[in-house]
Amino acid sequence: MPRLLVTVKISKGFKTWTEMAKSFEDEVGEKGAKMIWAAANPDETSVYVLMDVPDPEFMKTFGERPDVVKRREEAGADVSSTTVITQIGDYWLG
């Protein structure tokens, strides 16, 4: 299963973004995806997410669905800024 490091710009802070992201946990889990880790930059204008996805196209097939876009935008995510930084092979959480 591919792991992706993704970033997106946000405008309503990390707490609002995480509440929205948590609301998707069951649905993305049913699709075979899982958020491993998420963090914001110090001024909470960008989020960085490490996630397992069933395939690299998952970001488009799920993340750009109109209903998903609406919920993400309502939580302050600039959906058009979503960028896959890189695919991740291995990682360590200390």
C-alpha positions, 0 to 999 in steps of 0.5 A: 500500500503506498504511503503519501506525504501530502500538504494543503493550505488551511485558513481556519486553524489546525483544530478545525481541520482535524475535526473535519479529517476525523469525520472522514476516518470511517469512510476512508477506512472503508476505501482502504486508506488511513491517516497515520500522522498530521501536523500544522506549521506554526501559524496553522496555514498549512497541514502536512499529512502522512497517509496510507492509500490503496493507490496513488490516485486515491487523492483524486478519486476520493479527495476531489469528490464534490461532497468531500470538497465541500466539507474540506472547504467548509473546514478551511482547506484550500482544496486546489492547493492539495499537493502530494509532496512525495511517496514515503517508503519507510518511516519512524515515529519516536 
